[in-house]
Amino acid sequence: MKTKSLIFILCFAASGCTNSRYPNWEYVRVESAVPDKSCVYKMQESCSQRANACFNWHKQRATTFGANTVVIVQNVNQNQLATGMFGIKGGDNASTLADYYQCNTAKNIIPKVKD
């Protein structure tokens, strides 16, 4: 019983830390092009993780630069499989290049803080 409680507390704490470290990262938009000419460029970064993990990574990183929109510049998916003595190994890898923008449009809505 103590083990289950400890696991729950650790999982809850880990998710809480992500939200406090990257506030409102869930509301960062992911776009294929800059949505508006009034958007202000902040930064460009690349990510090399498995499958779609890069999208959340970019959304979280964008908040550290004061950005609320991620524009995917390049997305390369690769299957890397190798056969060895114990069978086939490998999987999908993704490499994503993204620009971060601060856009003040009606589509960028962050929920109001309750008083």
ZIZIUR-V634386 format. One line per field, one symbol per residue. ss: DSSP state (2 for helix, 1 for strand, 0 for the rest). psi: psi as a letter, one per 40 degrees, with the letter a starting at -180 (. if undefined). burial: I if it has 9 or more other ideal C-beta (glycine too) atoms within 8 Angstrom, else O. A space follows every 10 residues. Layout:
# ZIZIUR-V634386
ss: ???
psi: ???
burial: ???
This chain:
# ZIZIUR-V634386
ss: 0222222222 2222222222 2000222011 1000000001 1111111110 0022222222 2222000011 1111111111 1111001111 1111111111 1100000000 00000
psi: dddddddddd dddddddddd dghfddehih ieihdieeih hdihiihgih bedddddddd dddeefiehh hhdhhhhhhh iihadeahia ahiihhhiih ihhgideghh iihh.
burial: OOOOOOOOOO OOOOOOOIIO OIOIIOIIII IOOIIOOOIO OIIOIOIOIO OOIIIIIIII IIIOIOIIII IIOOOOOOOO OOOOOOOOOO OOIIIIIIII IIIOIOOIOO OOOOO
